[in-house]
Amino acid sequence: MPGDPAHLGAVDLRLTLAELAFGGRRTVRVAAPGPCVNCEGSGLDEGEACAFCDGSGSMTTERAATVRLQAGLADGDTVIVPVEGVPEGVVAVVREREHSTLTRDGVDLRTVFDVDADVLELGDVVDVATLDGEAALRVPAGTPDGAELRLPGEGMPLGRGAAERGDLLVELRAIAAPEPEAVREARRLGRGPLVAGVIMLVLGALLIVVGAVDRADTDICEPSETVRCVLVVDGVAQDAPGPGTQRSRADLALMIYLAAGLTLTGFGVRSVRKGLKESGAYRVEEGQRRSA
């Protein structure tokens, strides 16, 4: 039959958790038969069969309709949307829209609430977001991380039209307390010397390694009856210094590399120690005392 909801087809009605819990009124758009917009239901257009409705006088159009929602609806429930000209109305299937912080568990709701670790250790009262505002939740001292506390009566209705509601289950998740400003400043002050010290340590070690490799690769020319050691300077060959002099010069170059490397390393160690002292436990504890 033309007015049968099954014939018209069901429509999805997406509702928030609050709309499911508390009901109210909702305007939806449904496709339903009505008078032809061209012939106004007569089926005729200038004496001929109306081309819009094939002479039937009616056509299916999308129309706005208002439906009253009963409190306590759930995903998958059906409601009848009253539509003018459709005595039986149009079937709407309830679909639950995802909530940003709350999830449904039967008639109960669940949420995760971040709290400072001090709140779990010392206890306190915190405000938790609910479906219709906020509710005070008392956190006992010594509550473990991940514990689940219950807010009675802040869940979903026990059924359609029911006044009683389920509970809101709150999982408490500990977060680290933010560092005091003085502590952050202490860490910032120590960062510069620490980085500079590390760079100097690397450069110092590199100089020592380069000096050692250069000394190891130095060839000492030993003259003999068949071997003559010459040194070419600006295209002119001349006798090279003796082996002792060559060794002394190579050793001197090595000492220069070692001295420069050890000096940089020493400065690097001092700078690293300064940076650690600036940003380490001593300065952090001092900053915490100042912030207290």
PEKA-V56818 format. One record per residue. OMEGA is omega in whole degrees, 0 to 359 (NA if undefined). NEAR is the number of other ideal C-beta (glycine too) atoms within 8 Angstrom. D_CENTER is the distance of its C-alpha to the mean C-alpha in Angstrom with 2 decimals. Layout:
OMEGA_NEAR_D_CENTER, OMEGA_NEAR_D_CENTER
This chain:
188_4_53.84, 184_5_52.17, 182_9_50.62, 180_8_49.16, 180_10_45.36, 179_6_45.11, 181_8_46.92, 182_13_44.66, 181_7_41.48, 177_9_38.59, 177_12_35.64, 179_7_32.06, 184_13_31.20, 185_6_27.45, 175_13_27.01, 177_7_24.31, 179_14_24.38, 178_8_26.24, 177_12_28.79, 185_13_29.30, 190_12_29.86, 180_8_32.01, 181_10_33.58, 180_7_35.05, 183_7_36.09, 176_10_34.30, 180_8_35.69, 176_12_35.25, 183_7_36.80, 174_13_39.05, 184_9_41.54, 179_13_44.97, 178_10_48.61, 180_10_50.51, 179_9_53.41, 183_15_53.45, 182_7_52.25, 184_9_55.17, 179_12_58.20, 174_7_56.92, 182_8_57.86, 182_8_61.34, 183_11_60.68, 177_10_62.95, 183_10_62.38, 176_4_65.64, 180_4_67.66, 177_6_65.59, 182_8_62.88, 181_15_59.57, 181_6_57.49, 186_10_54.22, 182_12_54.87, 176_7_57.64, 182_8_60.04, 181_8_58.24, 180_11_57.52, 178_10_53.96, 180_11_50.63, 179_7_47.06, 177_8_44.78, 183_5_41.36, 176_11_41.79, 178_6_39.82, 181_14_40.51, 180_9_39.46, 176_14_38.84, 183_7_38.90, 176_12_36.16, 177_9_37.16, 176_11_34.85, 177_14_33.48, 179_13_32.74, 179_9_30.60, 181_8_29.11, 176_6_32.16, 177_9_34.68, 174_9_37.05, 179_12_38.46, 178_11_41.36, 179_14_40.89, 181_8_44.26, 180_11_45.33, 179_7_48.61, 177_7_51.09, 187_11_49.35, 183_4_50.95, 182_7_48.65, 180_10_45.48, 180_14_42.46, 174_14_40.29, 180_15_36.56, 183_11_34.19, 175_14_31.40, 183_9_27.84, 176_11_24.99, 182_8_22.05, 178_4_18.58, 184_8_17.49, 183_4_14.09, 185_6_14.48, 173_12_17.80, 184_7_19.17, 175_11_22.91, 186_7_24.93, 177_6_28.49, 177_8_29.56, 173_12_26.83, 179_16_23.27, 175_11_20.32, 175_13_17.26, 184_8_14.93, 179_11_15.43, 179_6_13.99, 175_13_17.04, 179_8_18.28, 179_11_20.09, 180_7_23.24, 178_11_23.18, 183_15_23.39, 187_8_26.06, 183_7_28.17, 179_10_27.56, 174_7_26.95, 182_7_26.62, 178_10_23.27, 182_8_22.81, 179_13_20.83, 178_8_20.17, 180_10_22.60, 185_9_23.94, 177_5_26.31, 179_5_24.96, 177_7_24.21, 181_10_26.06, 179_8_26.80, 179_12_25.88, 179_6_27.82, 180_13_26.14, 176_6_29.04, 180_6_29.28, 178_7_28.38, 181_10_25.83, 176_6_23.98, 181_8_20.24, 180_7_19.34, 181_9_22.51, 178_8_22.98, 189_10_25.00, 171_8_26.77, 184_13_27.37, 174_5_30.61, 180_8_31.32, 179_11_27.82, 182_10_27.37, 176_15_29.06, 182_14_32.85, 178_9_34.87, 180_6_36.36, 177_9_37.51, 182_7_38.98, 178_10_38.43, 181_4_37.99, 182_6_36.55, 175_13_32.82, 186_11_30.72, 172_12_28.30, 181_15_24.67, 187_13_23.28, 175_13_20.68, 182_11_18.80, 181_14_18.28, 184_10_15.49, 173_10_16.32, 181_8_14.24, 178_5_16.00, 179_7_17.96, 180_4_17.43, 174_7_20.17, 182_10_23.21, 181_7_24.01, 179_11_27.06, 178_12_25.14, 179_10_22.78, 178_9_26.00, 179_14_27.70, 180_12_25.06, 181_8_25.23, 182_10_29.03, 185_16_29.14, 182_10_26.93, 178_8_29.72, 181_12_32.56, 180_15_30.52, 180_9_29.60, 179_11_33.19, 179_17_34.63, 179_10_32.80, 179_9_34.05, 177_13_37.57, 180_13_37.53, 180_9_36.64, 178_11_39.32, 178_17_41.87, 180_10_41.40, 178_9_41.66, 179_13_44.98, 180_13_46.39, 180_8_45.59, 179_9_47.06, 181_14_50.18, 179_10_50.73, 180_8_50.34, 179_11_52.64, 181_11_55.25, 182_6_55.15, 182_6_55.68, 178_8_58.60, 177_4_61.88, 182_8_64.99, 179_9_68.13, 180_7_71.12, 177_8_74.43, 180_5_77.32, 183_3_80.57, 184_3_78.73, 176_8_75.46, 180_5_75.34, 180_9_72.18, 177_8_71.78, 182_9_69.26, 179_7_68.97, 181_6_68.32, 177_3_68.46, 180_4_70.28, 180_6_72.90, 176_5_73.21, 181_8_74.16, 179_6_74.38, 176_9_71.08, 179_6_70.87, 181_7_71.88, 181_9_69.51, 179_6_69.34, 179_8_68.28, 180_13_65.67, 181_9_64.19, 179_8_64.24, 179_9_62.39, 179_11_59.74, 179_9_59.38, 178_8_59.12, 178_11_56.31, 180_12_54.51, 178_8_55.04, 177_9_53.61, 182_14_50.44, 181_11_50.21, 180_8_50.89, 180_10_48.26, 180_15_45.66, 178_10_46.46, 178_9_46.42, 179_13_42.96, 179_13_41.74, 177_9_43.27, 179_11_41.62, 179_17_38.29, 180_10_38.68, 180_9_39.54, 177_13_36.59, 179_13_34.12, 178_9_35.74, 179_12_35.47, 178_16_31.77, 179_10_31.15, 180_10_33.31, 186_12_31.55, 184_14_28.03, 187_9_29.08, 183_5_29.77, 182_7_32.80, 178_14_31.12, 179_12_28.04, 178_8_30.45, 178_10_32.47, 179_14_29.51, 178_11_28.62, 179_7_32.28, 182_8_32.36, 184_9_29.37, NA_4_30.91
